[in-house]
């Protein structure tokens, strides 16, 4: 699930799911963050992107990579 926002918000339905958020930071760069069902940020882009579409593409790549990650 992706959400685009300048300020985080959630509904009762969304609160039960993990979600990626695409947002604009204080420097007007686009970033993504992964939020757990309890609203805590558990991952982020670590860098800003010039466009919303680039931030979304990076989040999609991260989402695909997480499933194959090994715990070691």
FENRAFEN-V655468 format. One line per field, one symbol per residue. ss: DSSP state (H for helix, E for strand, L for the rest). phi: phi as a letter, one per 30 degrees, with the letter a starting at -180 (. if undefined). burial: + if it has 24 or more other C-alpha atoms within 12 Angstrom, else -. A space follows every 50 residues. Layout:
ss=???
phi=???
burial=???
//
This chain:
ss=LEEELLLLLLLLLHHHLLEEEEEELLLLLEEEEEELLLLLEEEELLLLEL LHHHHHHHHHHHHHHHLLLLLL
phi=.cbcacbdbbcedddcbdacccbcddciccbbbccdedjddcaadiacbd bdddddddddddedddecdccb
burial=-+++-------------++++++++----++++++--------++--++- -+--++-+++--+---------
//
